[in-house]
Amino acid sequence: MAEPQESQHTGESGGKYRLAEAVKRLMARQSLEDITVKEITGEAGVSRQTFYRHFLDKYDLVNWYFDELLANSFREMGYGRTIYEGLVRKFRYIQAEKLFFRAAFQSDQQNNLKDHDFRKIYGFYQDLYRKKTGEDLDRGVLALLEMYCQASIYMTVKWVSRGTRDAAPEELAELMLQAMPPALTDLFVRCDLLR
């Protein structure tokens, strides 16, 4: 995915992208834990007040940027695409931004990207099922979904930490589907979300 160009983003969104680009440049040189808000604002050329108008902390900034990068893959899945296609898009975005994600996924601090990614994907699958069927998942299926999502985040982090060279996005997406518990697979096939 092409990097967002500042000229494409104006107003509030433009300020957020400016901060995201700054933290990305800093993450190329040091760990996210070692980066301060002062360094981010200095790199972006904005005030701390501007930073805190948009974000709670540096992890909130990283999570926002992650959401922006992956919003298209979730939208695609929501518009009749399969889970496989959505996963491929997600992994392509991550691969294109692998330096950012490698640094971001290393953090285990409060509000970290791994937990954020889990909450997003876990909620997304529930919402997708609800939109397709008009029903909520039962407790047993929710437990399976939680375990599956946790495992998929673990494998995504492992893939990114190795530089994404272990598997192409398509291969990783296929492995994720093969690892899905049969009860989830059957459910998603019945909803036309799996091929």
C-alpha positions as CSV (number, residue, x, y, z in Angstrom):
1,M,0.0,0.0,0.0
2,A,1.3,3.4,-0.9
3,E,2.2,5.6,2.0
4,P,-0.3,8.4,2.6
5,Q,0.9,11.6,1.2
6,E,0.4,14.6,3.4
7,S,-1.0,16.7,0.5
8,Q,-3.8,14.1,0.2
9,H,-4.9,14.7,3.8
10,T,-6.1,18.0,5.0
11,G,-7.5,19.3,8.3
12,E,-7.7,17.0,11.3
13,S,-6.9,13.8,9.3
14,G,-3.9,15.5,7.7
15,G,-2.5,16.3,11.2
16,K,-3.0,12.7,12.3
17,Y,-1.1,11.4,9.2
18,R,1.6,13.9,9.8
19,L,2.1,12.5,13.3
20,A,1.9,8.9,12.0
21,E,4.6,9.6,9.5
22,A,6.7,11.1,12.2
23,V,6.4,8.1,14.5
24,K,7.1,5.8,11.6
25,R,10.4,7.6,10.9
26,L,11.3,7.4,14.6
27,M,10.4,3.7,14.8
28,A,12.9,3.0,12.0
29,R,15.7,4.2,14.4
30,Q,14.4,3.1,17.8
31,S,11.8,1.0,19.6
32,L,8.4,2.4,20.2
33,E,8.9,2.2,24.0
34,D,11.8,4.5,23.7
35,I,10.0,7.1,21.6
36,T,8.5,10.1,23.5
37,V,5.6,12.3,22.5
38,K,8.1,15.2,22.5
39,E,10.2,13.4,19.9
40,I,7.1,12.6,17.8
41,T,5.9,16.2,17.9
42,G,9.4,17.5,17.1
43,E,9.7,15.2,14.2
44,A,6.2,16.2,12.9
45,G,6.7,19.9,13.6
46,V,3.6,20.2,15.7
47,S,2.9,21.1,19.3
48,R,2.2,18.6,22.1
49,Q,-1.2,20.2,22.4
50,T,-1.9,19.2,18.8
51,F,-0.8,15.7,19.5
52,Y,-3.0,15.3,22.5
53,R,-6.0,16.9,20.6
54,H,-5.8,13.8,18.4
55,F,-4.4,11.0,20.6
56,L,-4.2,9.8,24.2
57,D,-0.7,8.5,23.9
58,K,1.8,7.1,21.3
59,Y,0.1,3.7,21.3
60,D,-3.2,5.4,20.5
61,L,-1.5,7.0,17.5
62,V,0.0,3.6,16.4
63,N,-3.4,2.0,16.8
64,W,-5.1,4.7,14.8
65,Y,-2.7,4.3,11.9
66,F,-3.1,0.6,12.0
67,D,-6.9,1.1,11.7
68,E,-6.4,3.4,8.8
69,L,-4.2,0.9,7.0
70,L,-6.6,-1.9,7.5
71,A,-9.9,-0.1,7.1
72,N,-10.0,-1.0,3.4
73,S,-9.6,-4.7,4.0
74,F,-12.4,-4.7,6.5
75,R,-14.6,-2.7,4.2
76,E,-13.9,-5.1,1.3
77,M,-14.8,-8.1,3.5
78,G,-18.0,-6.3,4.5
79,Y,-19.0,-5.8,0.9
80,G,-19.4,-9.4,-0.1
81,R,-15.8,-10.4,-0.2
82,T,-14.7,-13.6,1.5
83,I,-12.7,-13.8,4.7
84,Y,-9.8,-15.2,2.6
85,E,-9.8,-12.1,0.4
86,G,-9.9,-9.8,3.4
87,L,-7.0,-11.6,5.1
88,V,-4.9,-11.4,1.9
89,R,-5.5,-7.6,1.8
90,K,-4.7,-7.2,5.4
91,F,-1.4,-9.1,5.1
92,R,-0.5,-7.2,1.9
93,Y,-1.0,-3.9,3.9
94,I,1.1,-5.3,6.7
95,Q,3.8,-6.5,4.3
96,A,3.9,-3.1,2.6
97,E,4.4,-1.4,6.0
98,K,6.4,-4.2,7.6
99,L,9.0,-1.9,9.3
100,F,6.2,-0.1,11.0
101,F,4.4,-3.2,12.1
102,R,7.5,-5.0,13.2
103,A,8.3,-2.2,15.6
104,A,4.7,-1.7,16.7
105,F,4.0,-5.4,17.4
106,Q,7.1,-5.5,19.7
107,S,5.3,-3.5,22.4
108,D,3.5,-5.2,25.2
109,Q,2.6,-1.9,27.0
110,Q,-0.9,-1.0,27.8
111,N,-3.0,-0.1,24.7
112,N,-0.5,-2.1,22.5
113,L,-1.1,-3.0,18.9
114,K,-1.5,-6.7,19.4
115,D,-4.4,-6.3,21.9
116,H,-5.9,-3.6,19.6
117,D,-5.7,-5.9,16.6
118,F,-7.3,-8.7,18.5
119,R,-10.2,-6.5,19.6
120,K,-10.7,-5.2,16.1
121,I,-10.7,-8.6,14.4
122,Y,-12.7,-10.3,17.1
123,G,-15.4,-7.6,16.9
124,F,-15.2,-7.5,13.1
125,Y,-16.1,-11.2,12.8
126,Q,-18.9,-10.9,15.2
127,D,-20.3,-7.8,13.3
128,L,-19.9,-9.6,10.0
129,Y,-21.9,-12.6,11.2
130,R,-24.6,-10.3,12.7
131,K,-24.9,-8.4,9.4
132,K,-25.2,-11.6,7.4
133,T,-27.7,-13.4,9.8
134,G,-29.3,-10.8,12.0
135,E,-28.2,-12.9,15.0
136,D,-25.4,-12.9,17.6
137,L,-22.9,-15.7,17.9
138,D,-23.6,-18.1,20.8
139,R,-21.2,-18.3,23.8
140,G,-19.6,-21.5,22.6
141,V,-18.8,-20.1,19.2
142,L,-17.6,-16.8,20.8
143,A,-15.1,-18.8,22.9
144,L,-13.8,-20.6,19.7
145,L,-13.6,-17.2,17.9
146,E,-11.7,-15.7,20.7
147,M,-9.1,-18.5,20.7
148,Y,-8.9,-18.4,16.9
149,C,-8.4,-14.6,16.8
150,Q,-5.7,-14.8,19.6
151,A,-3.8,-17.5,17.6
152,S,-4.1,-15.6,14.4
153,I,-2.7,-12.4,16.0
154,Y,0.2,-14.5,17.4
155,M,1.0,-15.9,13.9
156,T,0.7,-12.5,12.3
157,V,3.2,-11.0,14.8
158,K,5.5,-14.0,14.2
159,W,5.3,-13.5,10.4
160,V,6.0,-9.8,10.7
161,S,8.9,-10.2,13.1
162,R,10.6,-12.5,10.6
163,G,10.3,-9.9,7.9
164,T,7.3,-11.4,6.1
165,R,9.6,-13.6,4.1
166,D,8.3,-16.9,5.5
167,A,5.1,-16.8,3.4
168,A,3.3,-14.7,0.9
169,P,0.1,-13.0,2.0
170,E,-1.9,-15.5,0.1
171,E,-0.1,-18.4,1.8
172,L,-0.5,-16.9,5.2
173,A,-4.2,-16.3,4.6
174,E,-4.7,-19.9,3.5
175,L,-2.9,-21.2,6.6
176,M,-5.2,-19.0,8.8
177,L,-8.2,-20.5,7.2
178,Q,-6.8,-24.1,7.6
179,A,-6.3,-23.3,11.3
180,M,-9.9,-22.2,11.8
181,P,-11.8,-24.5,14.1
182,P,-14.3,-26.7,12.2
183,A,-17.3,-25.1,14.0
184,L,-16.3,-21.7,12.8
185,T,-15.5,-22.9,9.3
186,D,-18.9,-24.5,9.0
187,L,-20.6,-21.3,10.3
188,F,-18.7,-19.0,8.0
189,V,-19.3,-21.3,5.0
190,R,-23.1,-21.3,5.7
191,C,-22.9,-17.4,5.7
192,D,-21.1,-17.4,2.4
193,L,-18.0,-15.8,4.0
194,L,-15.7,-18.7,3.2
195,R,-15.2,-20.3,-0.2
